[in-house]
Amino acid sequence: MRVTFLFKVSLIGGNYYVTPAIGYKDSKTYCDWVNNMLTINVLKNEKAEGITDLNSKISIEKANGS
């Protein structure tokens, strides 16, 4: 199985962390959770305030032979 996340990100300078998790949609039971799996360090001298809209698109495809 392949899961693809596509999004355009406009972030202010700083450190950002990716924490992926998989769980059941009808309960609070998680199958897997990895804290801070990836760190993104954005280097910018600009100052800004606010929260970004990631405008995410997620696709799930069954791998060949599965």
N, C-alpha and C positions, 0 to 999 in steps of 0.2 A: 504494500500500500504506500502511496505517496501523497503527502499533504503539502500543499503549496500555499503560502501566504504572500500576497502582493500588496504593497501599499507605498504611497509617496509620503515621505516624512519631512517636514520642515521644523527642525528643532533648534532651540537656542543652545548655546554652548553648555557643556556639562557631561556628566556620566549618566548613561541610561542602561538598564538591565532588562534582559529578556528572561522571563520565567514561564516556560511552557507547562501546561497541565492537561491531562486527559481524565475525563470523568463521565459519569452517567448523567443524562439530561434530566432525569426525573428524581434524582436524589442528590445528596451532598457527599456521595462516595466517590473518591478519586482513585483512578487506576495507577497513575504515575504523576509525579510533580517534581520538577527540577528547579530549585531556587537559583537565580542568577546564573543560568547556563551560559549566557553570552553577555559581555559588557561592550557597549558602544560608547566611545569617547568622541564627542562632537567638539571640535575646536572652532570657536567663533569669537570675535571680539565685540560683536553687536550685543546690545542689551534689549531684552523684550520681556513682556509679561503675557501670561495666558497659557492655555492648554491647546495642544495641536489636535486636529481631526485627522486620524490616520487613514480614513477612507479605505478600510481594508476590504480585500476580496480573498476568499478562501475557497480552494477547490480540493476535492478528495477523489483520487483515481485508484481503481483496482489495478495492481501491478500485473503484468503478463505472467501467466503460469501460476497465479494464486487461485 
